[in-house]
Amino acid sequence: MYPNIEAERARAGLSRAQLAERLGVSYGTVKNWMQGATDIPCTKLIALSRMFRCSTDYLLGVEAAPPARRSI
């Protein structure tokens, strides 16, 4: 459901379990987000954006390509 989040996770060399740990949620929660079973809370979407240094629009698929990486 969110191929850009999956791509950024893979680019960062993180498993879904590792991503879940960094976000302070369970593996099942991340799995449910990626399958579209539950919505990603805004706070976690912002955390993903900061972690991957890209926009939330890109992560959600609103933007087709990631803009230049922002420094945070």
HELIX and SHEET records of a PDB file:
HELIX    1   1 PRO A    3  ARG A   11  1                                   9    
HELIX    2   2 ARG A   16  LEU A   23  1                                   8    
HELIX    3   3 TYR A   27  GLN A   35  1                                   9    
HELIX    4   4 CYS A   42  PHE A   52  1                                  11    
HELIX    5   5 THR A   56  LEU A   60  1                                   5    
END                                                                             
